[in-house]
Amino acid sequence: MDELMELRQAVTEGRYADALHIIDELDEMARDDKTSKIFSFMEIILIHLIKQHAESRTTRSWDNSVYHSVYQINRVNKRRKAGGYYMDNKELLDTLSEAFPLALKQAALETLEGMCSDKELAGKVNQHQIIAEALRLIETP
């Protein structure tokens, strides 16, 4: 990582303002990585919840994918050393809302034998109910 070498050089040379700027950049990069992973797992949860709602059924595979994704979100979201979480419940809700259209497109390919477009599938499920259910599964204490 070039940033770490730059940080070391800035500290060694006593350029503390530059060092703090690099630390801020590293922190933002780490946060972006965490939130991207969380977004991906949210998509998986939403895909399976959409399929469950659209087909009024579930499978062990869908349930397992939801369980695994919830576990991974909670693992990635927790700040180990600093304590707390990368994303609070408001940010989790906003991210679920952002992920829903992508999940809907994928779910449309996989549910009801792929016979519905994502727009048609959207008419068969309650987006707010699905997002609320997903949030209940993953929300932080």
N, C-alpha and C positions, 0 to 999 in steps of 0.2 A: 504494500500500500504506500503510495507516494505521500499521502497525507501524514502517515506516521513519521516518515523521514523528515518532512517539512516541519512537523511539530517538534521533533527532537532538535532540529537545527534552530528553530525559533526560540526554544527554551534555552538552549546552550548559548545563543547569542544575546539572551536577555530581551528578546522582542515578545514580551508577554501579551500585548494586545493582539499580535498576529497569532500567537499560540492559542489564545482564547477563541479567536475566530475559527481556527482549524478545529478546535474541540467542538465548537458549535456545529460545524459542517459534519464532523464524524457522528455526532449525536443525531443530527437530522438524517444522515444516511442509514444509521441503525434503525431509527424509528420508521423510515420509509420501507426498509426491508421487513420489519415486523408487521406493519400494516398491510403490506402486499400479501404476505403469507396469510394473515387473518382474512383478508378479502377472498382469497382463493378457497379457503375452507368454508367461508360463508356461502359462497356460490354452491358448493357441494351440498351443504345443509338445505339451502333453498330449493335446489333441484329436486331433492328427495321429498321435501315437504310439499312442493307443488304437485309432484306425481301422486303422493298420498292423498292429497285433497281432490285432485282431478279424478282419480280412479277409485276413490273411497275404499282403499285397501293399502296394505303395506307388505313388504317382504323382509325377511331377515337381513338380506343384503342391504336394503335401503336403511333399515334401522341401524345396522352396524356402521354404515357410512356416516350417518348422522352422529352416532355416538363417538366415532373416531374423530370426526371433524370438530365436535364440541370439545373433546379432550385436547386436541391440538390447538384450538383457539385459546383455551384457558392456559395451556402451557406456554404458548408464544406470547400471550398478552401480559403475563406476569413479569414484573421487574424483579429479578432475583436478588440482586444486591441492594438496590435503592429502595425496594419495596414499592407497593402500589402496582399500577397497571399502565400500559402504553395507551390504551383506549378506555375511556370511561363509558358508562351506559349510553350516554347521548351520542358519543362518537360511534359506538357499536350500532346503534339504531340508524344513524346516518349512513353508515357503510352498508348495512343490510339493504337499505332503500336504494343505494347506488348499485348494489350487486343484483338486485331483483330482476331488472330487464335482461341481463345476461343469462341468469339462471332460467328465466322463463323461455328464452330462445332454445336453450339446451333441453329443457324439460319437454318442450313441444316436439322435439325429435324423438324423445324416448317414451312418451306417454300416449295413451289411447292409440297405440300402434302407429304413431307418427302422423295421424290423419288430420291434426289441427295445426294451424299456424300459431305463432306465438300470440298474435292478437286474438285469435279465437280461444286459445287456452286462457288468456287473461280474463275473458268473459266467463269462464267456467270456475275460476277460483277467486278467493277474496285475498287480494294482495296484503291488505292491512292485517288481516287475521294471521296469515302465514308469517309475515315479518314479526308480529307480536309473539307468535309461538317460537320462532327462532331466537328472538331476544330473550325470552324466558329461559330457554335452554342454556344460553351462553352468558347471561348478564353476570357482572361481577358483584360480589357481596357488598 
